[in-house]
Amino acid sequence: MRLLLVIKKENVDLEKQVNKLNKFSVLNKSTKAILSLLLLGSFSQIKAQEKVPFDQGKKYILAGVSVTSEISFNEQTVVTFAGLEKGQEITVPGEEISSAIKKLGKLGLFDEISFYINHIQNDSIYLDLDIKELPKLNEVKFVGVKKSKTEALIKDNGLNKGKVVNENLITTTKNYIENKYKKDGFYNTKVNLNIVKDTSATNQVNMVVSVDKGEKIKIQEIDFVGNEKLSDKTLRKAMKDTKQKNPIRLLKASKFIKEKYKTDLEKVIAAYKEKGYRDARILSDSVTYNKDKNTLAIKINVEEGNKYYFGNIKFLGNTVYPDQGLSRMLGIKKGETYNGTLLEKRIADKSKPDGDDITNLYQNNGYLFSNINAVEVKTANDTIDFEIRITEGPLAYFNKISVVGNDKTNDRVIYRELRTKPGEKYSKEQLVRTIREIGQLGFFDPEAIDPKFKNVDAGAGTVDIEYNLVEKGSSQIELQGGYGGGGFIGTLGLSFNNFSARNLLNKDAYKPLPMGDGQKVSLRLQGSTYFQTYSVSFSEPWFGQKKPVQFSTSLSYSKQFLNNYITYKVDKTKSFNILTLSVGLAKRLTVPDDFFVLSQSISYQHYDLNNYNTGLFTFGNGTSRNFAYTVGLSRSNKGVNPIFPTSGSEFSITAKLTPPYSLVNGTNYATLGDKAEYKYKYSGTSYTGSDGIIVKEGDYVSAIPTSANPSPNKVTNLQDAAADPALVDQKKYDWLEYYKVKFKADWYTKIYGKLVLRTLTEFGFLGAYNQDRGSIPFERFYVGGDGMANYSMDGRETIQLRGYPNNSLTPINSTGEQIGATVYNKFSMELRYPITLKASASIYALAFLEAGSSYPDFKSYNPFALSRSAGVGLRVFMPAFGLLGIDFANGFDALPGQSKPNGWETHFIIGQQF
């Protein structure tokens, strides 16, 4: 950078360059000051071409500064940033002009900065400012990078259109991309940025970023020297993120990341401390690169030291809790092998915010300002004595509790879920619980919930908590189409999960619908050539607005026409209609703890058959009614993110019961077929029976005509006449009588890092009060496939078991027709790993093992006769569309009636539970 002070003589006008900055760059260019002064003979007493020292410049009053070059910025703004003001005294040459150039240069917007003297009038001076803007970015193109990753690179480096392109941007972009690939093990990554002038626009350039990541560098071997007590294998296992090449390891790739390698060296020492070697240390380590093989060799020299044991452990400073109670919580006894890692976790487990440790014992009971440290006080031979020094501090209370970031959700919806109340004693446990409850609402990004501690005052014993939230889309749309049963099936579903019913009449609240009160409204329409289903549901999580009692109600109507699945012809004169209405309440309990929920509901279903003769029912005309009471007890303490829980569990047991009509209606269902009104009367063309007697329409016969016995004989004795199963079943199922019990247990366990194991078990049983009446053909279980039910004709429940076709593991009758199961069980293990958990889209991969089966009755139930499968899948949750997924599963066992294993199946998941 060159600073020039010059006065030029012209014939008439004077254009005098006083300061000039050429190719200014604050970061990597040195500044040179070349000062000269050429004085006009007619303007000054000094001779022309005579040099004037920098510190002997002449003082003027700045009368004005004009920007003479074309720039996109406001001229006055530029002059203001230069720090020059009209009327101020400046020296030419002097520090004021130099300082102005530096200030403009630091903005990083200009390439050349020059000041010129326009003219001088008495002691006033007029300056011209000539500046050249740095070019702006028009577009950026990546070469050698997958298209799916370019958007993130552009966002991370701020390479947006209109960005000023300077040396700083070029350098930081290059370094960022190289470091990003190095973190993934590509240590030979080379990045080249080429800036090309855009001829179609003024002062704009295009950027071409060429990335050659090269081959990933893997670790050939990790060798330990000096270890005798712990094996190389044990120490390598302790290094969680630095692994040597192993072809059979699938979950952790071999790559070298310097920062994680340093952390793993600390974990090696921690492994020794866990075994009692307190003095273990790393003497030296080396990382050698083999250019020919593109691999690294790591050598770590350790000194193990002696093995130690715990001696006396004494508590000091504790007044709230006795030594005995703290000792039990510490769980370390004299004489046990020294374990520094365990001691640290028992005092304060940093990996678990709600861990069972001494620090949380104090923090959960108001002692926010408590401080607990373990101090070695004596080492005798191989025994170490400790003092656990406790500074309890004063009790702390919540003062001001606030929530920010809820742009759509009303405050009261959030505040009623908060467990941290002003004036209450501080509790870390309640703070963690509040984070979970807010996340479970589903209205906010669970990964972005940030409780900030403000105004922490130990003297007053108070603390303010500000919950910072980020709203996410909560409404969903389901729009799908497919081909099945010989026709097109279309579905339109709308779910508004943060609805506001009280603002229905407030036109200003429609944006586009009234939202913000945490209510849920769902609408679903589904139809094809042979069925239509319409449903609407509503739920209010705080019914009455005072207690967490959820009110829910739903209404649905379905109409099914008889469809021939061979010819695909639909007969609309034969139909099956279902009307369903339900109302329920669910109350959060406080005993045994407030994770328990007691739910109750009443439902009514009306089945109407009009000439609908299929294998599903024995009667084609008539009605069935299903009036049931459902009661359930559940406990759920799953983690903060309902889409991807990493901890906790969910247990539920439900019972669905109908009134025991057979106890009060006086009907003997065992002899129902003996009554005249339930006997079968022949209808059709007359024929002669095998006994020579003519059978006419309306006669009683000995059996129901079938293909095996098309011409049963006429009987005159009513007791010998065959019962009509359609009439008998119509009476049996006029009001459905049954009980259904279901159990579900669902666990989530973090295995390592972000890897989560989900274990699931389910059981269901459908029983009858009256064995003469028998199990109903409704409400049964259909096992196998993706678990999605397009429509439910008979109250059936579809149970997911991947690796097999839909409903294929369901019991069948002698003719091969599915009859549904009254008993089922299922077991599942699923490993989940998140790819991204952003609010816009949460994506995770999974691998699973499943086993399950279903049975026609309890006598045939065998919990070990299971159909097994394994597979992999992917889930994508987008707020606008809900859950989408795909699974590839291999069924290891044969389907009912077959002998070969089922093999591979592909399942598409839409809108299922997480």
Sequence and secondary structure as in RCSB ss.txt:
>XXXX:A:sequence
MRLLLVIKKENVDLEKQVNKLNKFSVLNKSTKAILSLLLLGSFSQIKAQEKVPFDQGKKYILAGVSVTSEISFNE
QTVVTFAGLEKGQEITVPGEEISSAIKKLGKLGLFDEISFYINHIQNDSIYLDLDIKELPKLNEVKFVGVKKSKT
EALIKDNGLNKGKVVNENLITTTKNYIENKYKKDGFYNTKVNLNIVKDTSATNQVNMVVSVDKGEKIKIQEIDFV
GNEKLSDKTLRKAMKDTKQKNPIRLLKASKFIKEKYKTDLEKVIAAYKEKGYRDARILSDSVTYNKDKNTLAIKI
NVEEGNKYYFGNIKFLGNTVYPDQGLSRMLGIKKGETYNGTLLEKRIADKSKPDGDDITNLYQNNGYLFSNINAV
EVKTANDTIDFEIRITEGPLAYFNKISVVGNDKTNDRVIYRELRTKPGEKYSKEQLVRTIREIGQLGFFDPEAID
PKFKNVDAGAGTVDIEYNLVEKGSSQIELQGGYGGGGFIGTLGLSFNNFSARNLLNKDAYKPLPMGDGQKVSLRL
QGSTYFQTYSVSFSEPWFGQKKPVQFSTSLSYSKQFLNNYITYKVDKTKSFNILTLSVGLAKRLTVPDDFFVLSQ
SISYQHYDLNNYNTGLFTFGNGTSRNFAYTVGLSRSNKGVNPIFPTSGSEFSITAKLTPPYSLVNGTNYATLGDK
AEYKYKYSGTSYTGSDGIIVKEGDYVSAIPTSANPSPNKVTNLQDAAADPALVDQKKYDWLEYYKVKFKADWYTK
IYGKLVLRTLTEFGFLGAYNQDRGSIPFERFYVGGDGMANYSMDGRETIQLRGYPNNSLTPINSTGEQIGATVYN
KFSMELRYPITLKASASIYALAFLEAGSSYPDFKSYNPFALSRSAGVGLRVFMPAFGLLGIDFANGFDALPGQSK
PNGWETHFIIGQQF
>XXXX:A:secstr
 EEEE     SSS  EEEEEE S  TTT   EEEE     TTT SS TT    GGG EEEEEEEEEE S  SS H
HHHHHHHT  TT EEEESSHHHHHHHHHHHHTT EEEEEEEEEEEETTEEEEEEEEEE  EEEEEEEESS HHHH
HHHHHHHT  TT B  HHHHHHHHHHHHHHHHHTT TT EEEEEEEE TTSTTEEEEEEEEE  S  EEEEEEEE
S SSS HHHHHHH SS     TT  SS     HHHHHHHHHHHHHHHHHTT TT EEEEEEEEEETTTTEEEEEE
EEE     EEEEEEEES SSS HHHHHHHH   TTSB  HHHHHHHH  TT TT SSHHHHHHTTT TT EEEEE
EEEEETTEEEEEEEEE     EEEEEEEE  SSS HHHHHTT S  TTSB  HHHHHHHHHHHHHHSSB GGG E
EEEEEEETTTTEEEEEEE  B    EEEEEEEEETTEEEEEEEEEEEEE GGGTT GGG SSS B S EEEEEEE
EE SSEEEEEEEEEESSTTSSS EEEEEEEEEEEEEEE TTT  EEEEEEEEEEEEEEEEEEE  SS TTEEEEE
EEEEEEEEEES  STT S SSEEEEEEEEEEEEEEE   S SSS  S EEEEEEEEE   GGGTS   GGGGGGS
GGGB B  SS EE TTS EE TT BBSS   SSSSS  B SSGGGS B HHHHHHHHTSB   EEEEEEEEEEEE
EETTEEEEEEEEEEEEE S TTT   SSS EEE BS   S  SSS EEE BTTS TTTTS B TTS B  BSEEE
EEEEEEEEEEEE SS EEEEEEEEEEEEEESSGGG  TT  EEEEEEEEEEEETTTEEEEEEEEEEEEE TT  S
EEEEEEEEEES   
